[in-house]
Amino acid sequence: MSTLRSLLALAVLAAGAAPALSAEDIVVRWQRADAACALPASPLSDQACEDRNRYADALRRQGWCESRATTAYDHWGWQRCAPAATARAMPRRRVRPHA
């Protein structure tokens, strides 16, 4: 039984020690998911759209904002937010009315 506990403890430590992705890595993953999300409707494209939203949330939490396109042919991208823009970029939680 102690071997099982040791393996479980090792697994928990290894899971917690996973390195966090840098914002640049998340941007690359967001771009891939964005491209796959534009494919015709399928389980793959649906998952890509969900992944894209999850990556966008992660970037916003790290202080990144979507940049606006400068021309009709530009893609939107990601950039570091200005300090005042960070507060606007974070989604606000709605207060639920009491029943």
Buried (B, 14 or more C-beta within 10 A) or exposed (E): EEEEEEEEEEEEEEEEEEEEBEBEEBBEBBBBBBEBBEEEEEEEBEEBBEBBEBBBEBBBEBBBBBBEEEEEEEEEBBEEBEEEEBEEBEEEEEEEEEE
